[in-house]
């Protein structure tokens, strides 16, 4: 089942909140300087940046994806420039859905 962009961003926000320990451990195997990660995602998977958001303490969350391969990756970059992979998967689909209308008691 395809995730909507809104669902991905909501999930990414949650991941961002729990990824603080991951970002703090930037020396882990899933972390590298941002330019290295971006180049690898581009060369190996054909992914480019699709969305971006700023979290607590200046942490940047980005979603990379490829329309050709359908792969996607969510990364978190610390203010020091270290980027960690948070999640990845397949079947990426770009959507532009309107927010649901709120019901009123009129």
N, C-alpha and C positions, 0 to 999 in steps of 0.2 A: 504494500500500500504506500502511496506517495505521501510524503509529509508536505504540508504547506509551508511557505516561507515563514508565515507567522508562527507556526508550530516549531519550526526549526529555530527561529530567533528566540522563542520562549524557552525552548530546551537549551539553547546556547546560553541564555541568561542564567538558567539554573546551573549549567555546567560551569559557567564563569564563577559563580558563587562558590562552588565546591572545588574549583580548580586552583584556588589560591595556594593550597599546599603543593600542587603540581608545579605551578609557576615558581614557587619559592625553591623548588628542587631543580632548578634549571640545568643542573649538571647531569640529569637523568638521560637515559637512552632516547627518549622521545622529545628531546629539546636540542636546539641548535640556534646559531645566530639567524635572525629573521631572513636575511638575504639568501642564506643557504637553503632554508626551508622553502621559501617561495620559488627558488630556482628548481629545486627537486620536485615540487608539486607540478610545476609547469612542464618540465622535461619528461618526467616519468608518467604523469597522469593527464597532462594537457589541461590542468586546472588553472583558473585565474580567479582573482578576488571578485566575489559577488556581493558581499555585504560586510559592514564593519560596525562596531559599537565599542564604547568606552565604559569600562567597569570601575570598580573601586580601586583606589590607589593608583590610577593611571594605567591599569591593565587594559590592553586592547584585544577584543575578540574579533576574529575575521572568519568568514566562510569563503572557502575556495571551492570551485566546482567546474566541471566540464560538461557542456551540452553534448559533445561528441561521445564521451565514454560513459557519462551518467554518474561518475564518481564525485564525491564531495568530501571535504575535510574542514573541520572546525579547529582553529588554532587560537592560542592565547599568547600574547607577547607582553613581556614585562617592560617597565620603563628602562631597563638596562639593555633591551634589544634582544633578549633571549626569547625564542618562540618555542612553545610546546604544543604538540598535537594533543587535542582533547577528545576528538571523536572523528570517525570517518565512515563512509558507507557508499552505497550504490543507489541508483534510481533517482538521481537528483532531477528535480523539475522546477523551473522558474515559474512562479505565479505572481499575479498582481491582484489579489483579492481585496475587496472592500471590507472594512470592519463591519461586523453585524450591527444592525440597528437595535438600539436600546428601546425596550418597551417602556411606555409611560402609563401612569394611572390617571389619564385625563378623562 
